[in-house]
Amino acid sequence: MPTQTARRGRRPATDMSRTTTGRWSPYTVVARAAGGRAARDLAVTLPDATARELRVAGEAVRDGVEDMPDLLRTGFVVALLVSLVAPLRRLIGLREVERFGTGLGLAAVFDARRRDDR
Amino acid sequence: MNGDNYDAVLIGSGPGAAVTALALGRAGLRVLVVEEGWWVAPGRYEHFSLEQMRHQYRNRGLTVALGRPSIAYSEGRGVGGGSEINSGLYHRPSAELLSAWSRRWAIEELSAAELSAHCDAIERRLLVAAGPDTATPAFNALRDGAARLGWRCQQIDRWAAPEWGSGGAERRTMSTTYWQDALAAGVELLAGVRASRIDIVRGRATGVRLVDLRTGRTRRVRGSHVFVCGGAIHSPALLQRSGVRGAIGRRLALHPTVKVVAEFADDVNPPHDVPANQVREFAPGFTLGGSASTPALIALALAENWKEFGSAAERWRRCFVYYAAVQGLGRGGIRAVPGFTAPLVTYRLVTEELRLLRQGLARLLEVLLSGGAVCAYPSFAGAPKVAGPADVPAAVRALTRSTANLMTVHICGSIPLGEDPSRCGADSFGKIHGLDNVYVADGSMLPSAPGINPQGTIMALAARNVTRFLAGG
């Protein structure tokens, strides 16, 4: 194990590298699908959103899925798959997936607008 | 001395760990602290921003206790833990609370008098004091509304310099106080390192297995004593993964919270601060207060009814998020699941809590309307817009198990202190029942949801326990 983060009498390194970036997994595919879907849904929910804002929202949802606790993420994937099957759309999956995507997507858009304002 | 041998290994770096590490370091022990997150300079990320959530919250804050309804919770992740991201509101634990815990949970030597010196020291180090009376309408809405209704509203002390609210750089977090002192005392701190398991042989911890999150490399360190300080979710999960049985993770205590976005006639919103005013007229049943209100968080609070409420997000400067937090009465649990890093977290909301949430929602709407809000948007599915007192009953009726959108930022009680091993995970001073040299020093050890912001209580208990440990108790 490298020792670059160990310091005696000094604060540790501030490396912010993420452990998930750049790695492929089935979850990254699902995360991208969830992000794309959230962006499409948001275009209806928030008609004045710009293309850039929708992209930011989609990325936030994608990253959100990737960073979820792994146990919840598994449940999310099941819910997402359920929601894609038309006869099951009104069952458990759709509402939770939509709530997650809409909430996080809206938050990302307004966070971006706030940053643009400053 | 072997480089991997320590007198004490601490897992986690939140407020309980910081107090413990400093005391151990100053006593001359060789101390290693491992923290899964990173060291983030105060002010690097805008307070309450999504960027901060990405870097300083566990799983970006996308964590939930499953139940009906499920309850979203958030935890800090990084050196300093929750102290780096919270609102900086300080409560000294009351004599009544400590006495009730001592009596109901058979906790020895727990009283306001026993904790007094520890609280004094913590308050001095964190510069705990009443903040400036900022006269911001969003803050004063609670105070003015309560005054008109004849309710008790209290300004809560904070650990912050007068510059609080200017971006967070002046906050007294663990990384700016206790960890600076601990490192100066020789404590070693590894950031970006996860403890995957504690090796336990015949009731005694022999070492801790670590994983470097950047490289994936593993390592084992030996510690004469191990302190679990990973928070109320991950401390019990780690102990369970390490094969510890008993009253570990069988309970979970929290403050279920319902939120409301209030809109005012004028600009009221300082997005980086929360009101220090809390309406405590109905405590311990429930408390009313203000919450982080960045545009993103306002949009999130309105998302449940976006079609009806969404336009208010464009007027975010006139809006602020408030909450009613009830004293938790339900019961939850944490269960490590093989093959997953995250444990299964559940919480069963009891009927009495739902009743208190409805009462809290009603009182919150009343005080906001009395305090100058022109309307309010309850944050749960199907809620009606509240434009006057006549609308309050309909909003209360709309809050059900099916519609509720609850959250909490205070989680505790998963390894409660107490002398009865059948109910308590640790003894009166934090030593895990059944183990010789493993201790808990975080929110897990609080026996129940305290009805107040818990950081001050966690720190005081940790200081008390480590003092006892060093005295050979």
Interface residues (C-beta under 8 A of the other chain):
Chain A: M1 P2 T5 A6 R7 R8 G9 R10 R11 P12 A13 T14 D15 M16 S17 T19 T45 L46 A60 D63 G64 D67 M68 P69 D70 L71 L72 T74 R99 T102 G103 L104 L106 A107 A108 V109 F110 D111 R113 R114
Chain B: E35 W38 W39 V40 A41 S49 L50 E51 R54 H55 N59 R60 L62 T63 V64 V79 S175 W179 Q180 L183 A184 G186 V187 E188 L189 L190 A191 G192 V193 L210 D212 L213 R214 T215 R217 T218 R219 P271 T294 P295 A296 L297 I298 A299 L300 L302 A303 E304 W306 K307 G310 A313 W316 V337 F340 T341 A342 P343 L344
